[in-house]
Amino acid sequence: MYPACIKYLMSAFDIPEVMAVTRSNICRNGMDTLPRGFTLIYYICIFVYYWVFSTPVVSLVFGSYLYICINWLHIHFDEAFSSLRIANYKAFTRFHITSEGSLEVYTLAVDKVPKDWKLDTNWEMEQRTQLPSHKRQYPSKWAPKSPYQDPNCIVRIIDHFVI
């Protein structure tokens, strides 16, 4: 009785071994032969191992890698800045199919995104015309409070190619 208790107590702290033994039993005999309690323990071990233990470690390793690449090696700027949740430096891609059937690809970028917005009165007046939004002069209901931060003036084309 005593060695069995120690065995089960130690297996509770050895999650990778419980996962490996249970996985080999599942592969050998099938999932139907596993008791419901062991199935629950297996799924709990998977959750604890991958989400509670592995996710923070992998995030720390990958974040450290990006930190070293940006600050010391001066590479991987796109990958690092996309995950930093910085409000500025946004980019998006627009596609256009020409009348000849070729595809034009534009990559547009905005370096400084406005933070304060106001309702655009021109949009409200233009709303009565029933034009589609892509043909309107003022397609957005919102406009930046500062006129020098108007995205229509500061959008630049980063890349353009035709397929």
Secondary structure, 3 states (H helix, E strand, C coil): CHHHHHHHHHHHHCHHHHHHHHHHHHHHHCHHHCCHHHHHHHHHHHHHHHHHHHHHHHHHHHHHHHHHHHHHHCCCHHHHHHCCCCCCCEEEEEEEECCCCCEEEEEEEECCCCCCEEECHHHHHHHHHCCCHHHCCCCCCEEECCHHHCHHHHCEEEEEEEC
